[in-house]
Amino acid sequence: MGRYCKGAGTLGLTLLTATQAAAETVPPLLANFPMTQDKAIHRAYAEQVRASFPRDIRTSTLTALLEMDGFTVFSTGVGHAASFIDAEFPCITDYMITWDENETGHVTDLNMTMKHKCV
């Protein structure tokens, strides 16, 4: 009987740990991103995200931080962008952060968008 109780306890602990790990599928930066298509709300959230970084952050530093959080960072030709895709069946959510860079290499005009589609 003792083996069964230990086995059940171990299984329960494993399931609890796996559930908690699976619940955190997006980086902390996106954890509270509003699931709406309202552009005004997205702009307000982008301002909140921008405020979480130092005002004089360089593109190289922002790129490194975003890559550590799982974003794919790339140059758009006219600026910079970072993408994070959360694909959890039956939905896919694509988060995009874009920004420009001034002549000293500092981030300007940070913006965020989100596209959410379900089948």
MARGUMAR-897919 format. One record per residue (C-alpha): residue number from 1; residue in three letters; x, y, z. Coordinates in Angstrom, 1 decimal. Example, Ala and Ser with C-alpha at 12.3 -4.5 7.8 and 13.67 -1.06 7.14 Angstrom:
<pts>
<pt 1, 'ALA', <12.3, -4.5, 7.8>>
<pt 2, 'SER', <13.7, -1.1, 7.1>>
</pts>
This chain:
<pts>
<pt 1, 'MET', <0.0, 0.0, 0.0>>
<pt 2, 'GLY', <2.9, 2.4, 0.8>>
<pt 3, 'ARG', <4.3, 2.0, -2.7>>
<pt 4, 'TYR', <1.0, 3.0, -4.3>>
<pt 5, 'CYS', <0.7, 6.1, -2.1>>
<pt 6, 'LYS', <4.3, 7.2, -3.0>>
<pt 7, 'GLY', <3.6, 6.5, -6.6>>
<pt 8, 'ALA', <0.4, 8.5, -6.6>>
<pt 9, 'GLY', <2.2, 11.4, -4.7>>
<pt 10, 'THR', <5.0, 11.4, -7.2>>
<pt 11, 'LEU', <2.6, 11.4, -10.2>>
<pt 12, 'GLY', <0.6, 14.2, -8.7>>
<pt 13, 'LEU', <3.7, 16.3, -8.1>>
<pt 14, 'THR', <4.9, 15.6, -11.6>>
<pt 15, 'LEU', <1.6, 16.7, -13.1>>
<pt 16, 'LEU', <1.5, 19.8, -11.0>>
<pt 17, 'THR', <5.0, 20.8, -12.0>>
<pt 18, 'ALA', <4.3, 20.1, -15.7>>
<pt 19, 'THR', <1.1, 22.1, -15.6>>
<pt 20, 'GLN', <2.9, 25.1, -14.1>>
<pt 21, 'ALA', <5.7, 24.9, -16.6>>
<pt 22, 'ALA', <3.2, 24.7, -19.5>>
<pt 23, 'ALA', <1.1, 27.6, -18.2>>
<pt 24, 'GLU', <4.1, 30.0, -18.8>>
<pt 25, 'THR', <4.3, 29.8, -22.5>>
<pt 26, 'VAL', <5.1, 33.5, -23.2>>
<pt 27, 'PRO', <7.9, 35.7, -21.9>>
<pt 28, 'PRO', <7.2, 37.8, -18.8>>
<pt 29, 'LEU', <7.1, 40.9, -21.0>>
<pt 30, 'LEU', <4.0, 39.5, -22.8>>
<pt 31, 'ALA', <2.3, 37.8, -19.8>>
<pt 32, 'ASN', <-0.4, 40.5, -19.4>>
<pt 33, 'PHE', <-0.8, 41.5, -23.1>>
<pt 34, 'PRO', <-4.5, 42.3, -23.6>>
<pt 35, 'MET', <-6.2, 39.8, -26.0>>
<pt 36, 'THR', <-8.0, 42.5, -28.0>>
<pt 37, 'GLN', <-7.7, 44.0, -31.4>>
<pt 38, 'ASP', <-8.2, 47.5, -30.1>>
<pt 39, 'LYS', <-5.2, 49.5, -31.3>>
<pt 40, 'ALA', <-5.5, 52.2, -28.6>>
<pt 41, 'ILE', <-5.1, 49.5, -25.9>>
<pt 42, 'HIS', <-2.1, 48.0, -27.8>>
<pt 43, 'ARG', <-0.5, 51.5, -27.9>>
<pt 44, 'ALA', <-1.0, 51.9, -24.1>>
<pt 45, 'TYR', <0.5, 48.5, -23.5>>
<pt 46, 'ALA', <3.5, 49.3, -25.7>>
<pt 47, 'GLU', <4.1, 52.5, -23.7>>
<pt 48, 'GLN', <4.0, 50.4, -20.5>>
<pt 49, 'VAL', <6.5, 48.0, -22.0>>
<pt 50, 'ARG', <8.7, 50.9, -23.2>>
<pt 51, 'ALA', <8.7, 52.3, -19.7>>
<pt 52, 'SER', <10.0, 49.0, -18.3>>
<pt 53, 'PHE', <13.3, 49.6, -20.1>>
<pt 54, 'PRO', <15.8, 52.4, -19.4>>
<pt 55, 'ARG', <15.0, 55.5, -21.4>>
<pt 56, 'ASP', <18.5, 55.5, -23.0>>
<pt 57, 'ILE', <18.6, 51.8, -23.9>>
<pt 58, 'ARG', <20.6, 50.9, -26.9>>
<pt 59, 'THR', <19.3, 48.7, -29.7>>
<pt 60, 'SER', <22.1, 46.1, -29.0>>
<pt 61, 'THR', <21.0, 45.8, -25.3>>
<pt 62, 'LEU', <17.3, 45.6, -26.2>>
<pt 63, 'THR', <18.1, 42.9, -28.8>>
<pt 64, 'ALA', <20.0, 40.8, -26.3>>
<pt 65, 'LEU', <17.2, 41.1, -23.7>>
<pt 66, 'LEU', <14.5, 40.1, -26.2>>
<pt 67, 'GLU', <16.6, 37.2, -27.6>>
<pt 68, 'MET', <17.1, 35.9, -24.0>>
<pt 69, 'ASP', <13.3, 35.9, -23.6>>
<pt 70, 'GLY', <12.8, 33.8, -26.8>>
<pt 71, 'PHE', <12.1, 36.6, -29.3>>
<pt 72, 'THR', <13.5, 36.4, -32.9>>
<pt 73, 'VAL', <15.1, 39.8, -33.6>>
<pt 74, 'PHE', <15.7, 41.0, -37.1>>
<pt 75, 'SER', <16.3, 44.2, -39.1>>
<pt 76, 'THR', <13.4, 45.4, -41.3>>
<pt 77, 'GLY', <15.6, 47.6, -43.5>>
<pt 78, 'VAL', <14.1, 50.8, -42.1>>
<pt 79, 'GLY', <14.2, 49.8, -38.4>>
<pt 80, 'HIS', <14.2, 46.7, -36.1>>
<pt 81, 'ALA', <11.7, 44.1, -35.1>>
<pt 82, 'ALA', <11.3, 41.2, -32.7>>
<pt 83, 'SER', <8.8, 38.5, -33.1>>
<pt 84, 'PHE', <7.4, 35.9, -30.6>>
<pt 85, 'ILE', <4.9, 33.3, -31.7>>
<pt 86, 'ASP', <2.8, 31.4, -29.2>>
<pt 87, 'ALA', <1.3, 28.5, -31.0>>
<pt 88, 'GLU', <-1.1, 26.6, -28.7>>
<pt 89, 'PHE', <-3.7, 24.6, -30.7>>
<pt 90, 'PRO', <-6.2, 25.7, -31.8>>
<pt 91, 'CYS', <-4.8, 29.2, -31.7>>
<pt 92, 'ILE', <-1.7, 31.1, -32.8>>
<pt 93, 'THR', <-0.7, 34.4, -31.4>>
<pt 94, 'ASP', <2.1, 36.5, -33.1>>
<pt 95, 'TYR', <3.6, 39.3, -31.0>>
<pt 96, 'MET', <5.6, 41.9, -32.8>>
<pt 97, 'ILE', <7.8, 44.6, -31.3>>
<pt 98, 'THR', <9.2, 47.2, -33.7>>
<pt 99, 'TRP', <11.5, 50.2, -33.0>>
<pt 100, 'ASP', <13.7, 52.7, -34.7>>
<pt 101, 'GLU', <17.2, 53.7, -33.7>>
<pt 102, 'ASN', <18.6, 57.2, -33.5>>
<pt 103, 'GLU', <22.1, 58.2, -34.6>>
<pt 104, 'THR', <23.6, 57.3, -31.3>>
<pt 105, 'GLY', <22.2, 53.7, -31.3>>
<pt 106, 'HIS', <19.4, 54.3, -28.8>>
<pt 107, 'VAL', <15.9, 52.9, -29.2>>
<pt 108, 'THR', <13.1, 55.3, -30.4>>
<pt 109, 'ASP', <9.5, 54.8, -31.4>>
<pt 110, 'LEU', <9.0, 51.4, -29.8>>
<pt 111, 'ASN', <5.6, 49.8, -30.8>>
<pt 112, 'MET', <3.9, 46.5, -30.2>>
<pt 113, 'THR', <1.3, 44.6, -32.0>>
<pt 114, 'MET', <-0.5, 41.3, -31.6>>
<pt 115, 'LYS', <-2.3, 39.1, -34.1>>
<pt 116, 'HIS', <-4.4, 36.3, -32.7>>
<pt 117, 'LYS', <-6.0, 33.6, -34.9>>
<pt 118, 'CYS', <-7.9, 30.4, -34.0>>
<pt 119, 'VAL', <-9.2, 27.6, -36.2>>
</pts>
